[in-house]
Amino acid sequence: MAGTTAGSPGPVRPALLSFLGGVGTVTGSKFLVESDRTRLLVDCGLFQGVADLRRRNWERLARDASDIRAVVLTHAHLDHCGYLPRLVRHGFRGPILSSAATARLAGIVLRDSARLQMEAARHANRHGWSKHRPAKPLYDDADVEKTLAFFDPVPVGADVEIMTGTTVTLHHGGHILGSAWARLTLEDGHTLATSGDLGRPGHPLLRPPEPFSGADVLLMESTYGNRHHDQRSARSAFAAVIARTVARGGTVVIPAFAIDRTEVVLHELARLRDSGVLPRSVPVFVDSPMALAALDVYRDAVREGSPELRPEIVARGGADLGPAPFLAARTVQESIDINSVRGPAVIVSSAGMATGGRVLHHLRRRLPDPRDAVVVVGFAAAGTRARDLVDGARVLKMFGEYVPVRAEVANVPHFSAHADAGQIIDWLRGAPAPHTTYLVHGEPDASAALRDRIDDELGWTAVVPRSGEAVLVR
């Protein structure tokens, strides 16, 4: 055989990349890389949104979990890490490589995910609103504890060998604390990069993402592939709905992702307090144990002078991470007590897309009251309650019943920690062109729009892959 000698192994075959999630949707990111000596996942997220997507969480992967040798995790959001305990339940026993901050935040996210699923199953069985008899969680807290034992934090910027001939290098991603874009160097010398979720340059707490420096194949997120963030108008709109609601004696409910979005929202509420838009007499409740735990991680990063944080945030000692004082609701009773509050108030609670968590109880209580308001401050995937509200739903189903929507609903998605289309193009511009760029982690219109823009402005070959499709890395 050409290129070999007697007794030597044959030429290394190109790796195969399979799209097991995060295609045609912003959730469920899972990308399988297979070669002669490597089988690893890049991200391992939960599907969220419409029922057809959520059902995919219960399906077995296209490969046995026990055959996957490692997972490279870009960051700690549920749509990127939330399937890991299910993978472990099915037999995965390899290392989970991430930044140290991602490992710590993922522990918070996964424990909360298991708790919510277990609580929802118990509630459904008690009240009979699930069609499953009995309702069961996708995984439980024991699965999570097993999963956390496999985390293997690696230093950002270092070449780390995953297995013989395959290395990974993480670079700061600027999306949430610990987030990274990653480049894999495979045993045949080809490289594959994934953007993870790319941060925006104007993030109020984090430095911009490190520049893209090229790869043979690129997985590029496209959440906002057809949109432009107008930060000035977003801040103005946010301030206006807060002021309107306070003036009429109402309560503002802000569904916010516990990791990073809560920090950004509190940073903005602190600014509004300083400017007088939000009177200091108006209480601000943070009702999410997960968000409160994440705030501790961010504050630790400030104390340590993390290079991910903007210098001015470190210099101020983390004072920007919340209005002083905000009111922490850690226990279930403290959360319940918030519903007895009368008069103006602000409630920041997770989950951000209103798919579960304590925010549902606040929505059920506040949506029927026209004095109150709900502010959606990030991307709302199709099939989620947050998206239904943004699209003008007059009723919202939760806990097996329909709740009328009479409160004001404001959509302020430009608080998102994702780069918009122009910022993605700027991040790519100047790097050598990959052989192929695959647009992932986006709804179809957004992915297609970004594909066309990359083709038109950069002249790169860009493709929107199909779910389950497999392609060569070359």
For each residue, the residues with C-beta under 8 A, 3 or more apart:
1: 4 10 11
2:
3: 11
4: 1 8 9 10 11
5: 8
6:
7:
8: 4 5
9: 4 12
10: 1 4
11: 1 3 4
12: 9 35 36 165 187 188
13: 35 36 188
14: 35 188 190 472 473 474
15: 33 34 35 38 186 187 188 190 192 472 473
16: 32 33 34 35 470 471 472 473
17: 31 32 33 192 217 470 471 472 473
18: 31 32 34 62 468 469 470
19: 22 23 31 438 440 465 466 467 468 469 470
20: 30 31 32 41 61 62 467 468
21: 25 27 28 29 30 31 45 47 56 83 467
22: 19 25 26 27 28 29 30 31 43 45 79 440 441
23: 19 440 464 465 466 467 469
24: 443 444 447 466 467
25: 21 22 28 47 49 53 381 382 441 442 443
26: 22 79 223 379 381 441 442 443
27: 21 22 45 46 47 48 49 53 79 381
28: 21 22 25 45 46 47 48 53 56 57 79 83
29: 21 22 43 44 45 79 80 440 441
30: 20 21 22 41 42 43 44 45 61 83
31: 17 18 19 20 21 22 41 42 43 194 219 440
32: 16 17 18 20 39 40 41 42 61 62 63 68
33: 15 16 17 38 39 40 41 42 184 186 192 473
34: 15 16 18 38 39 63
35: 12 13 14 15 16 38 39 166 186 187 188
36: 12 13 187
37: 163 164 165 166 187
38: 15 33 34 35 69 162 163 165 166 186 187
39: 32 33 34 35 63 67 68 69
40: 32 33 68 69 70 71 72 94 162 166
41: 20 30 31 32 33 44 68 70 71 72 87
42: 30 31 32 33 71 72 74 182 184 192 194 219
43: 22 29 30 31 71 72 73 74 80 81 194 196
44: 29 30 41 71 73 80 81 82 83 84 87
45: 21 22 27 28 29 30 77 78 79 80 81 82 83
46: 27 28 57 78 79 82 83 113 138
47: 21 25 27 28 53 54 56 57 79
48: 27 28 53 54 78 79 353 355 381 383 384
49: 25 27 53 54 353 355 381 382 383 384 387
50: 53 54 382 383
51: 54 55 383
52: 55 56
53: 25 27 28 47 48 49 50 56 383
54: 47 48 49 50 51 57
55: 51 52 58 59
56: 21 28 47 52 53 59
57: 28 46 47 54 83 86 138
58: 55 138
59: 55 56
60: 90
61: 20 30 32 64 65 87 90
62: 18 20 32 468
63: 32 34 39 67 68
64: 61 67 68 90 91
65: 61 68 87 88 90 91 92
66: 90 91 92 93
67: 39 63 64
68: 32 39 40 41 63 64 65 71 87 92 94
69: 38 39 40 94 162 163
70: 40 41 94 95 96 97 162 163
71: 40 41 42 43 44 68 84 87 92 94 95 96 97
72: 40 41 42 43 97 98 162 168 182 184 194
73: 43 44 76 80 81 84 96 97 98 102 106
74: 42 43 80 98 102 173 179 180 181 182 194 196 197
75: 80 81 98 102 105 173 175 176 178 179 180 196 197
76: 73 80 81 98 101 102 105 106 108 109 176 178 179 259
77: 45 80 81 109 176 197 257 259
78: 45 46 48 81 82 109 113
79: 22 26 27 28 29 45 46 47 48 82 441
80: 29 43 44 45 73 74 75 76 77 196 197
81: 43 44 45 73 75 76 77 78 84 106 109 110
82: 44 45 46 78 79 109 110 113
83: 21 28 30 44 45 46 57 86 87
84: 44 71 73 81 87 88 92 96 106 110 147
85: 88 89 110 113 114 138 139 143 144 146 147
86: 57 83 89 90 138 139 143
87: 41 44 61 65 68 71 83 84 90 92 147
88: 65 84 85 91 92 93 143 146 147 150
89: 85 86 139 143
90: 60 61 64 65 66 86 87
91: 64 65 66 88
92: 65 66 68 71 84 87 88 150
93: 66 88 150
94: 40 68 69 70 71 150
95: 70 71 150 151 152 162
96: 70 71 73 84 103 147 150 151 152
97: 70 71 72 73 152 153 154 160 162 168
98: 72 73 74 75 76 102 103 106 151 152 153 154 170 178 180
99: 102 103 153 154 156 170 178 179 180
100: 103 104 153 155 178
101: 76 104 105 177 178 297 301 306 308
102: 73 74 75 76 98 99 105 106 153 178 179 180
103: 96 98 99 100 106 107 151 153 178
104: 100 101 107 108 178 297
105: 75 76 101 102 108 109 176 177 178 259 294 297
106: 73 76 81 84 98 102 103 109 110 148 151
107: 103 104 110 111 148 151
108: 76 104 105 111 112 258 259 290 293 294 297
109: 76 77 78 81 82 105 106 112 113 258 259 290
110: 81 82 84 85 106 107 113 114 144 147 148
111: 107 108 114 115 141 144
112: 108 109 115 116 258 289 290 357
113: 46 78 82 85 109 110 116 117 144
114: 85 110 111 117 118 137 139 140 141 143 144
115: 111 112 118 119 141
116: 112 113 119 120 356 357
117: 113 114 120 121 137 138 139 140
118: 114 115 121 122 137 140 141
119: 115 116 122 123
120: 116 117 123 124 135 137 356
121: 117 118 124 125 130 134 135 136 137
122: 118 119 125 126
123: 119 120 126 127 129 399
124: 120 121 127 128 129 130 132 135
125: 121 122 128 130 134 135
126: 122 123
127: 123 124 399 400
128: 124 125 400
129: 123 124 399 400
130: 121 124 125 133 135
131:
132: 124 135 136
133: 130
134: 121 125
135: 120 121 124 125 130 132
136: 121 132
137: 114 117 118 120 121 140
138: 46 57 58 85 86 117
139: 85 86 89 114 117 143 144
140: 114 117 118 137 143 144
141: 111 114 115 118 144 145
142: 145 146
143: 85 86 88 89 114 139 140 146 147
144: 85 110 111 113 114 139 140 141 147 148
145: 141 142 148 149
146: 85 88 142 143 149 150
147: 84 85 87 88 96 110 143 144 150 151
148: 106 107 110 144 145 151
149: 145 146
150: 88 92 93 94 95 96 146 147
151: 95 96 98 103 106 107 147 148
152: 95 96 97 98
153: 97 98 99 100 102 103
154: 97 98 99 158 160 168 170
155: 100 158 160 170
156: 99 170 171 172 180
157: 169 170 171
158: 154 155 169 170
159: 167 168 169 185
160: 97 154 155 167 168 169
161: 164 166 167
162: 38 40 69 70 72 95 97 166 167 168 184
163: 37 38 69 70 166
164: 37 161 187
165: 12 37 38 186 187
166: 35 37 38 40 161 162 163 184 185 186 187
167: 159 160 161 162 184 185
168: 72 97 154 159 160 162 182 183 184 185
169: 157 158 159 160 182 183 185
170: 98 99 154 155 156 157 158 180 181 182
171: 156 157 180 181 182 183 209 210
172: 156 179 180 207 209 210 307 308
173: 74 75 179 180 181 195 196 197 198 199 209 210
174: 179 198 199 200 201 203 206 207 208 209 210 308
175: 75 179 196 197 198 199 206 209 260 417 418
176: 75 76 77 105 179 197 199 206 259 260 417
177: 101 105 206 259 260 297 298 301 306 308 309
178: 75 76 98 99 100 101 102 103 104 105 308
179: 74 75 76 99 102 172 173 174 175 176 196 197 199
180: 74 75 98 99 102 156 170 171 172 173 196
181: 74 170 171 173 193 194 195 196 198 209 210 212
182: 42 72 74 168 169 170 171 193 194 196
183: 168 169 171 191 192 193 213 215
184: 33 42 72 162 166 167 168 191 192 193
185: 159 166 167 168 169 189 190 191
186: 15 33 35 38 165 166 189 190 191 192 473
187: 12 15 35 36 37 38 164 165 166
188: 12 13 14 15 35
189: 185 186
190: 14 15 185 186 216 217 473 474
191: 183 184 185 186 214 215 216 217
192: 15 17 33 42 183 184 186 215 216 217 218 219 473
193: 181 182 183 184 212 214 215 217 218 219 434
194: 31 42 43 72 74 181 182 218 219
195: 173 181 198 212 218 219 220 221 427
196: 43 74 75 80 173 175 179 180 181 182 221
197: 74 75 77 80 173 175 176 179 221 223 417 418 441
198: 173 174 175 181 195 209 221 418 419 423 424 427
199: 173 174 175 176 179 203 206 208 209 417 418 419
200: 174 203 208 229 416 417 418 419 420 423
201: 174 208 209 419 423
202: 229 231
203: 174 199 200 206 207 208 264 310 417
204: 264 267 268 310 320
205: 260 263 264 267 298 309 310 313 320 321
206: 174 175 176 177 199 203 308 309 310
207: 172 174 203 307 308 309 310
208: 174 199 200 201 203
209: 171 172 173 174 175 181 198 199 201 419 427
210: 171 172 173 174 181
211: 427 430 431
212: 181 193 195 218 427 428 431
213: 183 431
214: 191 193 431 432 434
215: 183 191 192 193 218 434
216: 190 191 192 434 435 473 474
217: 17 190 191 192 193 434 435 436 437 438 473 474
218: 192 193 194 195 212 215 434 436 437 438
219: 31 42 192 193 194 195 438 440
220: 195 424 428 437 438 439 440 450 454 462
221: 195 196 197 198 418 424 440 441 442
222: 225 424 439 440 441 442 446 447 449 450 451
223: 26 197 379 416 418 441 442 446
224: 227 229 379 416 418 419 420 421 424 442 446
225: 222 421 424 439 442 446 447 448 449 450 451 453
226: 421 445 446 449 450
227: 224 413 420 421 446
228: 420 421 422
229: 200 202 224 234 414 416 420 423
230: 233 234 414
231: 202 234 235 414
232: 235 236
233: 230 236 237 414
234: 229 230 231 237 238 412 413 414 415
235: 231 232 238 239 268
236: 232 233 239 240
237: 233 234 240 241 410 412
238: 234 235 241 242 268 375 377 410 412 415
239: 235 236 242 243 272 277
240: 236 237 243 244
241: 237 238 244 245 252 373 375 408 410 412
242: 238 239 245 246 252 269 272 277 278 346 375
243: 239 240 246 247 277 278
244: 240 241 247 248 373 408
245: 241 242 248 250 251 252 344 371 372 373 408
246: 242 243 249 250 252 278 279 282 344
247: 243 244
248: 244 245 371
249: 246 343 344 371
250: 245 246 344 369 371 372 373 407 408
251: 245 341 344 345 346 347 366 369 371 372 373
252: 241 242 245 246 345 346 347 372 373 374 375
253: 347 349 359 362 363 366 372 373 374 375 407
254: 265 346 347 348 349 374 375 377
255: 349 350 351 352 353 354 359 363 374 376 377 386
256: 261 262 265 288 291 348 349 350 352 377 378
257: 77 260 261 262 350 351 352 378
258: 108 109 112 261 262 288 290 291 294 350 351 352
259: 76 77 105 108 109 176 177 262 290 291 294
260: 175 176 177 205 257 263 264 294 417
261: 256 257 258 264 265 352 377 378 415 417
262: 256 257 258 259 265 266 286 288 291 294 295 348 350
263: 205 260 266 267 294 295 298 321 322
264: 203 204 205 260 261 267 268 415 417
265: 254 256 261 262 268 269 348 377 415
266: 262 263 269 270 284 286 295 321 322 323 326 348
267: 204 205 263 264 270 271 320 321 322
268: 204 235 238 264 265 271 272 415
269: 242 265 266 272 273 278 284 323 326 346 348
270: 266 267 273 274 319 320 322 323 324
271: 267 268 274 275
272: 239 242 268 269 275 277 278
273: 269 270 276 277 278 279 280 323
274: 270 271
275: 271 272
276: 273 279
277: 239 242 243 272 273
278: 242 243 246 269 272 273 282 284 323 346
279: 246 273 276 282 344
280: 273
281:
282: 246 278 279 344 345 346
283: 327 341 345 346
284: 266 269 278 323 326 327 345 346 348
285: 326 327 328 329 338 341 345 346 347 348 349
286: 262 266 291 292 295 322 326 327 328 329 348 349
287: 329 334 335 338 347 348 349 358 359 362
288: 256 258 262 291 292 329 348 349 350 357 358 359
289: 112 292 293 330
290: 108 109 112 258 259 293 294 350
291: 256 258 259 262 286 288 294 295 348 349 350
292: 286 288 289 295 296 328 330
293: 108 289 290 296 297
294: 105 108 258 259 260 262 263 290 291 297 298
295: 262 263 266 286 291 292 298 299 321 322
296: 292 293 299 300
297: 101 104 105 108 177 293 294 300 301
298: 177 205 263 294 295 301 302 318 321
299: 295 296 302 303 318 321
300: 296 297 303 304
301: 101 177 297 298 304 306 308 309
302: 298 299 305 306 309 313 314 317 318 321
303: 299 300 317 318
304: 300 301
305: 302 309 314
306: 101 177 301 302 309 314
307: 172 207
308: 101 172 174 177 178 206 207 301
309: 177 205 206 207 301 302 305 306 313 314
310: 203 204 205 206 207 313 314
311: 314 315
312: 315 316
313: 205 302 309 310 316 318 320 321
314: 302 305 306 309 310 311 317
315: 311 312
316: 312 313 319 320
317: 302 303 314
318: 298 299 302 303 313 321
319: 270 316 324
320: 204 205 267 270 313 316
321: 205 263 266 267 295 298 299 302 313 318
322: 263 266 267 270 286 295 326
323: 266 269 270 273 278 284 326
324: 270 319
325:
326: 266 269 284 285 286 322 323
327: 283 284 285 286
328: 285 286 292 334
329: 285 286 287 288 334 335 337 338 358
330: 289 292 334
331: 334 335
332: 335 336
333: 336 337
334: 287 328 329 330 331 337 338
335: 287 329 331 332 338 358 361
336: 332 333 339 361
337: 329 333 334 340 341
338: 285 287 329 334 335 341 345 347 362
339: 336 361 362 365
340: 337
341: 251 283 285 337 338 345
342:
343: 249
344: 245 246 249 250 251 279 282
345: 251 252 282 283 284 285 338 341
346: 242 251 252 254 269 278 282 283 284 285
347: 251 252 253 254 285 287 338 359 362 366
348: 254 256 262 265 266 269 284 285 286 287 288 291
349: 253 254 255 256 285 286 287 288 291 357 358 359 362
350: 255 256 257 258 262 288 290 291 357 358 359
351: 255 257 258 354 355 356 357 359
352: 255 256 257 258 261 377 378 386
353: 48 49 255 378 380 381 384 385 386 387
354: 255 351 359 360 363 384 385 386 389
355: 48 49 351 384 385 386
356: 116 120 351 360
357: 112 116 288 349 350 351 360
358: 287 288 329 335 349 350 361 362
359: 253 255 287 288 347 349 350 351 354 362 363
360: 354 356 357 363 364 385 398 399
361: 335 336 339 358 364 365
362: 253 287 338 339 347 349 358 359 365 366
363: 253 255 354 359 360 366 367 374 385 396 398 403
364: 360 361 367 398 399 403
365: 339 361 362
366: 251 253 347 362 363 369 372 374 407
367: 363 364 372 374 396 403 404 405 406 407
368: 403 404 405 406 407
369: 250 251 366 372 406 407
370: 406 407 408
371: 245 248 249 250 251 407
372: 245 250 251 252 253 366 367 369 407 408
373: 241 244 245 250 251 252 253 407 408 409 410
374: 252 253 254 255 363 366 367 389 407 408 409 410
375: 238 241 242 252 253 254 410 412
376: 255 380 386 389 390 409 410 411 412 413
377: 238 254 255 256 261 265 352 412 413 415 416
378: 256 257 261 352 353 413 415 416 417
379: 26 223 224 413 416 418
380: 353 376 384 386 387 389 390 411 413
381: 25 26 27 48 49 353 384 387 443
382: 25 49 50 387 443
383: 48 49 50 51 53 387
384: 48 49 353 354 355 380 381 387 388
385: 353 354 355 360 363 388 389 396 398
386: 255 352 353 354 355 376 380 389 390
387: 49 353 380 381 382 383 384 390 391
388: 384 385 391 393 396
389: 354 374 376 380 385 386 392 393 396 405 409
390: 376 380 386 387 409 411
391: 387 388
392: 389 409
393: 388 389 396 405
394: 404 405
395: 402 403 404 405
396: 363 367 385 388 389 393 402 403 405
397: 400 401 402 403
398: 360 363 364 385 401 403
399: 123 127 129 360 364
400: 127 128 129 397
401: 397 398
402: 395 396 397
403: 363 364 367 368 395 396 397 398
404: 367 368 394 395
405: 367 368 389 393 394 395 396 409
406: 367 368 369 370
407: 250 253 366 367 368 369 370 371 372 373 374
408: 241 244 245 250 370 372 373 374
409: 373 374 376 389 390 392 405
410: 237 238 241 373 374 375 376
411: 376 380 390
412: 234 237 238 241 375 376 377 415
413: 227 234 376 377 378 379 380 416
414: 229 230 231 233 234
415: 234 238 261 264 265 268 377 378 412
416: 200 223 224 229 377 378 379 413
417: 175 176 197 199 200 203 260 261 264 378
418: 175 197 198 199 200 221 223 224 379
419: 198 199 200 201 209 224 423 424 427
420: 200 224 227 228 229 423 424
421: 224 225 226 227 228 424 425 449 450 453
422: 228 425 426
423: 198 200 201 229 419 420 426 427
424: 198 220 221 222 224 225 419 420 421 427 428 450
425: 421 422 428 429 453 454 457 458
426: 422 423 429
427: 195 198 209 211 212 419 423 424
428: 212 220 424 425 431 437 454 458 460
429: 425 426 457 458
430: 211
431: 211 212 213 214 428
432: 214
433: 458 459 460 461
434: 193 214 215 216 217 218 437 460 461
435: 216 217 461 474
436: 217 218 461 462 463 471
437: 217 218 220 428 434 454 460 461 462 463
438: 19 217 218 219 220 462 463 464 465 471
439: 220 222 225 442 447 448 450 451 454 462 463 464 465
440: 19 22 23 29 31 219 220 221 222 447 465
441: 22 25 26 29 79 197 221 222 223
442: 25 26 221 222 223 224 225 439 446 447 450
443: 24 25 26 381 382 446 447
444: 24 447 448 464
445: 226 448 449
446: 222 223 224 225 226 227 442 443 449 450
447: 24 222 225 439 440 442 443 444 450 451 464
448: 225 439 444 445 451 452 464
449: 222 225 226 421 445 446 452 453
450: 220 222 225 226 421 424 439 442 446 447 453 454 462
451: 222 225 439 447 448 454 455 462 463 464
452: 448 449 455 456 462
453: 225 421 425 449 450 456 457
454: 220 425 428 437 439 450 451 457 458 460 462
455: 451 452 458 459 460 461 462
456: 452 453
457: 425 429 453 454
458: 425 428 429 433 454 455
459: 433 455
460: 428 433 434 437 454 455
461: 433 434 435 436 437 455
462: 220 436 437 438 439 450 451 452 454 455
463: 436 437 438 439 451
464: 23 438 439 444 447 448 451
465: 19 23 438 439 440 469 471
466: 19 23 24 469
467: 19 20 21 23 24
468: 18 19 20 62
469: 18 19 23 465 466
470: 16 17 18 19
471: 16 17 436 438 465
472: 14 15 16 17
473: 14 15 16 17 33 186 190 192 216 217
474: 14 190 216 217 435
